[in-house]
């Protein structure tokens, strides 16, 4: 994942190894896009998304779910929760870059 954004000079990736750190980074840096792993220990991606949506600083930032769950019900749950889109593991680089481009182009 860390190497994919390097294919585009206009992208910079900030990473967090814990949910709260990711929230703190989003609040401090106000990114144009957030990639969020759904399956994290302690606080899952849905809980993190809910925190981001409640905060006026981050509530409009598009969030893309990164998940190993590719079932239709999982994708529908993510959309209903407020994820802009989803990327399924293992990551297809071409599809990933397309989803990122779309999210950046049509930011809310």
C-alpha positions, -999 to 999 in steps of 0.1 A, spaced: 0 0 0 28 25 9 43 22 -26 12 27 -47 7 64 -42 43 69 -53 32 62 -88 16 97 -88 38 127 -79 8 146 -66 -1 121 -39 15 119 -4 6 91 20 5 96 57 1 64 77 -11 55 112 -6 22 129 -35 28 153 -71 41 148 -68 71 172 -35 81 156 -52 81 122 -80 103 136 -54 127 150 -36 129 117 -68 136 98 -76 164 122 -42 179 121 -35 176 83 -71 177 68 -63 154 39 -82 154 6 -88 117 10 -87 90 37 -79 54 31 -93 34 61 -87 -3 69 -120 -17 80 -105 -45 102 -84 -29 129 -80 -39 165 -96 -19 192 -117 4 170 -129 -9 136 -131 12 104 -168 18 109 -162 33 143 -134 55 130 -156 66 101 -183 76 126 -158 97 146 -146 114 114 -182 121 103 -191 137 136 -162 162 136 -167 194 115 -130 193 105 -132 159 88 -169 152 81 -167 161 44 -134 143 36 -141 113 13 -131 80 30 -124 48 11 -126 15 29 -98 -9 25 -111 -44 33 -107 -81 27 -145 -85 28 -158 -85 -8 -193 -98 -2 -221 -77 -16 -235 -72 20 -201 -59 32 -200 -34 4 -236 -22 10 -229 -19 47 -198 3 39 -218 25 16 -246 29 41 -221 38 68 -207 66 46 -176 52 28 -172 68 -6 -160 36 -21 -141 4 -12 -109 -13 -23 -107 -51 -17 -75 -69 -7 -55 -81 -24 -53 -46 -40 -56 -43 -77 -33 -13 -84 -51 -1 -115 -85 -2 -97 -71 14 -66 -57 44 -86 -90 47 -105 -110 48 -72 -86 74 -57 -88 96 -88 -126 95 -87 -128 103 -50 -104 132 -55 -122 146 -85 -156 144 -69 -148 154 -33 -180 164 -14 
